[in-house]
Amino acid sequence: MVSKKNILFTLGRPFSPIYGWAMKVRAACYQKEILPSSRMAVPVISVGNLTMGGTGKTPLVRYLAELLQERGLRPAIISRGYGGTTKNRFNVVSDGRQIFLQADEAGDEPRLLAELLPGVPVLTGIVRTLPCRHAIQELGCNVLILDDGFQHLKVQRDINLVLFHGDELAGNSRIFPGGDLRESVSALQRATAFVLTNITPENQERNQRFCELLQQRFPGRPVFLTSTCTQTFRRQGDNTPLSATELPTPLHGFCGIGKPATFRRDLSRLGLQLSGFSSFRDHQPYSATLLARISNKAEQQGAQGLVTTEKDLVKIGSSPLSLPLFALQLQVQSQLELNTLILDHLGLHS
């Protein structure tokens, strides 16, 4: 069966060369300083993708922020705030001590990072030079992490990490609107290093081949293969970690993320018995009506609880549900070589 996405890509394929050419011209204009870019007064780490959709940026951003905190730095996370309703020139989601914006105002990922990272300011803004400067000048931050920053060339960066999801890699290798790529593959010349995320035993071999391909095409740029720790859950309104064996069974799973199949696979790998599974579009807002529909469907299937992602939970907040709700907690496994790359670039030897 041909998916809706593949149909759209087929229709958009004639326009891919035009879009790809426009993105190349744009990048060249920044490189030649025809379009202005700003150098910040502190180091900048960009975490981004070449492909459309989720690649595991949020867990890696969290990982980097915690690494920098452990080294005595004061990092800030700068995001576009996709899906947020605020119209300010920039927004302080959290100053590291207090969270000021809800998920619908800030965007789900900035709000989630603000909750997960006490002590780390999180700011959003379409023109990211503004929150960058505020974080430095007003909040005393001495290193910045650009979330989804690979195409945001207005801010110069010291480290440019490009992520690929281990299940999809470069997708169909065609440029939008005919494919999964935001720019042509040649844009990867801007990268400092590549990070392949969500590595599993099932996709390990394919990712090793892709790793070798990247190293041949872009020599001198290291490639890191990362996986996530998916062992604990938390209940709605309670941050106490729970193991899979402590959850009721069966559960109904649901999510509104870029790669729902990855979430469902993680639940299966942890041995959870699912009565059913519902997937929604990325950044799906959860109204009372939608939550009631999910709960009713789960109850009809005999589910004793609901399970979702932390990114979805942050949008649901404390909304009442007829079944207990749990969220899978994701963290990147420690990567000593990646740590060394980051700390060496910052002059902090690991």
C-alpha positions in Angstrom: 0.0 0.0 0.0 1.4 3.4 -1.0 1.5 5.8 1.9 0.2 9.4 1.8 3.7 10.7 2.3 5.0 8.8 -0.7 2.2 10.1 -2.8 3.1 13.7 -1.8 6.8 13.1 -2.5 6.0 11.7 -5.9 3.9 14.8 -6.7 6.6 17.1 -5.3 9.5 15.5 -7.0 9.6 17.9 -10.0 10.1 20.8 -7.6 13.0 19.2 -5.6 15.7 20.7 -7.8 14.2 24.2 -7.4 14.1 23.9 -3.6 17.5 22.3 -3.4 19.0 25.1 -5.6 17.3 27.8 -3.4 18.8 26.2 -0.2 22.3 26.1 -1.8 22.1 29.7 -2.8 20.9 30.6 0.7 23.8 28.8 2.4 26.3 30.4 -0.1 25.0 33.8 0.8 25.7 33.2 4.5 29.1 31.8 3.7 30.0 34.8 1.5 28.5 37.2 4.2 25.9 38.5 1.7 23.4 37.5 4.4 24.5 38.5 7.9 25.3 36.0 10.6 26.2 36.7 14.2 29.0 35.3 16.3 28.0 34.9 19.9 30.2 35.9 22.8 30.2 32.2 24.1 30.6 28.8 22.3 27.5 27.6 20.4 26.7 23.9 19.8 24.1 23.1 17.2 22.1 19.9 17.2 20.1 19.4 14.0 19.2 17.2 11.0 19.4 17.0 7.3 16.2 15.0 7.1 12.6 16.0 7.9 11.0 14.7 11.0 12.3 13.4 14.3 15.9 12.1 14.7 16.2 12.1 18.5 17.3 15.7 19.0 15.6 16.2 22.3 17.3 13.4 24.2 20.7 14.4 22.8 20.1 18.1 23.7 19.3 17.0 27.2 22.4 14.8 27.3 24.7 17.6 26.2 23.2 20.1 28.7 23.7 17.7 31.5 27.3 17.0 30.4 28.1 20.7 30.3 26.4 21.2 33.7 28.6 18.5 35.2 31.6 20.4 33.9 30.6 23.5 35.8 29.3 25.4 32.8 25.9 27.2 32.6 24.3 26.1 29.3 21.2 27.5 27.8 19.0 25.8 25.2 17.8 27.9 22.3 14.9 26.6 20.3 12.5 28.0 17.6 9.6 26.9 19.7 7.7 25.1 17.0 4.0 24.8 17.7 4.1 27.5 20.5 1.4 30.2 20.5 3.4 33.0 21.9 4.1 35.9 19.5 6.9 37.7 21.4 10.2 38.4 19.7 11.7 35.8 22.1 10.4 33.9 25.1 12.0 32.7 28.3 10.4 29.3 28.9 12.6 28.8 31.9 15.4 30.8 33.5 16.8 27.7 35.1 14.9 28.3 38.4 11.3 28.8 37.3 9.2 27.7 34.3 7.1 30.5 32.9 5.3 29.0 29.9 3.0 26.0 29.3 3.6 23.6 26.5 1.0 25.2 24.2 2.7 28.5 24.6 6.3 27.5 24.4 6.1 24.4 22.2 6.2 20.8 23.5 9.9 20.2 23.3 11.1 23.4 25.0 8.6 22.9 27.8 9.8 19.3 28.2 13.4 20.3 28.3 12.6 23.0 30.9 11.0 20.3 33.1 13.8 17.8 32.6 16.7 20.2 33.2 16.5 22.2 36.4 19.2 24.9 36.4 19.3 25.2 32.6 17.5 28.2 31.0 15.4 27.4 27.9 14.5 30.1 25.5 12.7 30.3 22.2 12.4 32.7 19.2 12.1 32.6 15.5 15.1 35.0 15.2 17.4 33.0 17.5 20.0 35.7 17.8 17.6 37.4 20.3 17.2 34.6 22.8 20.9 33.8 22.4 21.9 37.3 23.5 19.4 37.4 26.3 20.7 34.1 27.7 24.3 35.4 27.7 23.7 39.0 28.8 20.8 38.6 31.3 21.0 35.0 32.5 24.7 34.6 32.6 25.0 31.6 30.3 28.4 30.7 29.0 27.5 28.1 26.4 24.5 27.8 24.1 22.8 24.7 22.6 20.8 25.4 19.4 18.0 22.9 19.2 17.3 22.0 15.5 19.9 24.5 14.4 21.5 23.0 11.3 19.6 25.2 8.9 19.5 28.3 11.1 22.6 30.0 9.7 22.0 33.4 11.3 23.8 32.1 14.4 27.4 31.0 13.9 28.3 27.8 15.7 31.5 26.2 17.1 30.2 22.6 16.9 27.7 21.4 14.3 26.2 18.0 15.1 24.0 16.4 12.4 21.7 13.6 13.5 20.2 10.7 11.5 17.6 8.4 12.9 18.9 4.8 12.9 15.7 3.4 11.4 15.4 5.8 8.4 18.8 7.4 7.9 18.6 9.6 4.8 15.1 8.4 3.9 14.6 8.3 0.1 17.6 10.6 -0.3 15.6 13.1 -2.3 15.2 16.8 -1.4 11.9 18.2 -0.2 9.2 18.4 -1.5 10.1 15.2 -3.4 11.7 13.5 -0.4 13.0 13.6 3.2 16.0 15.9 2.9 15.8 19.6 3.9 18.9 20.3 1.8 21.2 18.5 -0.6 23.7 16.1 0.8 26.5 18.5 0.1 25.2 20.6 3.0 26.8 18.1 5.3 30.2 19.7 4.6 29.1 22.2 7.3 29.0 19.4 9.9 31.5 18.9 12.7 30.3 15.4 13.4 27.4 13.0 12.7 25.3 11.2 15.3 23.3 8.1 14.3 20.5 7.8 16.9 18.2 5.0 18.1 20.7 2.2 17.2 19.2 -1.3 17.9 20.3 -4.8 17.2 17.9 -4.9 14.3 19.4 -1.8 12.5 23.0 -2.1 13.7 24.4 -3.6 10.5 22.7 -1.0 8.2 23.9 1.8 10.4 27.5 0.5 10.3 27.3 0.7 6.5 25.9 4.2 6.6 28.6 5.2 9.0 31.3 4.0 6.5 29.5 5.8 3.7 29.6 9.1 5.7 33.3 8.6 6.5 34.1 8.1 2.9 32.1 11.0 1.7 33.1 13.4 4.5 36.5 12.4 5.7 37.8 13.7 9.0 34.3 14.1 10.5 33.6 11.5 13.2 30.5 9.4 13.3 28.9 8.4 16.6 26.4 5.6 17.0 24.1 6.2 20.0 21.2 4.3 21.6 18.7 5.3 24.3 18.2 4.0 27.7 14.5 3.1 27.8 14.1 1.3 31.1 11.9 3.6 33.3 8.5 5.3 33.3 6.9 8.0 35.3 3.2 8.4 36.2 1.3 11.6 35.3 1.9 14.1 38.2 4.7 12.0 39.7 8.3 11.9 38.8 9.1 8.7 40.7 10.8 6.3 38.3 8.8 3.0 37.7 9.9 -0.2 36.0 7.9 -1.9 33.3 6.9 -4.6 35.9 5.3 -2.0 38.1 2.8 -0.9 35.5 -0.7 -2.2 35.1 -1.4 -4.5 32.2 -2.5 -4.4 29.5 -1.8 -0.8 28.4 -3.0 1.3 25.5 -0.1 3.1 23.9 -0.5 6.4 22.0 1.8 9.3 20.8 2.0 12.3 18.5 5.7 12.3 17.5 7.7 12.1 14.3 8.5 8.4 14.6 5.6 6.6 16.3 7.0 3.2 15.2 10.1 3.7 17.3 8.1 4.4 20.4 5.9 1.3 19.8 9.1 -0.8 19.3 10.5 0.4 22.5 7.4 -0.6 24.4 7.5 -4.0 22.8 11.2 -4.4 23.7 10.4 -3.7 27.3 7.9 -6.5 27.3 4.8 -4.4 27.8 1.5 -6.0 26.8 -0.5 -3.5 24.7 -4.3 -3.7 24.1 -3.9 -1.3 21.2 -1.9 1.6 19.9 -2.9 5.1 18.5 -0.6 7.4 16.6 -1.3 11.1 15.8 0.6 13.7 13.8 3.8 15.2 15.2 3.2 17.9 17.9 -0.4 16.8 18.2 -2.3 19.0 20.8 -4.5 17.1 23.2 -8.0 18.5 23.8 -10.3 17.1 26.4 -12.3 15.5 23.6 -9.3 13.7 22.1 -8.2 12.5 25.5 -11.7 11.2 26.2 -11.7 9.4 22.9 -8.3 7.7 23.6 -9.5 6.7 27.1 -12.8 5.3 25.8 -11.0 3.3 23.1 -8.5 1.9 25.7 -11.3 0.9 28.1 -13.2 -0.9 25.3 -10.0 -2.9 24.6 -9.7 -3.8 28.3 -6.7 -1.6 29.0 -5.8 -0.9 32.6 -3.8 2.1 31.8 -2.3 4.4 29.1 1.3 4.8 28.1 2.8 7.6 26.0 6.0 9.6 25.5 7.3 12.4 27.8 6.9 14.8 24.9 3.2 13.9 24.8 2.8 13.9 28.5 4.1 17.5 28.8 1.2 18.6 26.5 -1.4 16.7 28.5 -0.2 18.0 31.8 -2.6 17.4 34.6 -5.7 16.9 32.4 -8.0 14.3 34.1 -8.2 10.9 32.5 -10.3 7.9 33.4 -7.2 5.6 33.3 -3.8 6.0 34.9 -1.2 7.5 32.4 2.5 6.7 32.3 5.3 8.1 30.1 8.4 6.3 28.9 11.6 8.1 30.0 14.3 8.4 27.3 18.0 9.1 27.9 21.0 8.8 25.6 23.5 6.2 26.8 26.8 7.6 27.8 29.1 8.3 24.8 32.7 8.9 26.0 34.1 9.7 22.5 31.3 12.2 21.9 31.9 13.7 25.3 35.6 14.1 24.4 34.7 15.8 21.1 32.5 18.3 22.8 34.8 19.1 25.7 37.9 19.3 23.5 36.2 21.8 21.2 35.3 23.9 24.3 38.8 23.6 25.7 37.7 21.4 28.6 39.6 18.2 28.3 37.6 15.1 29.4 
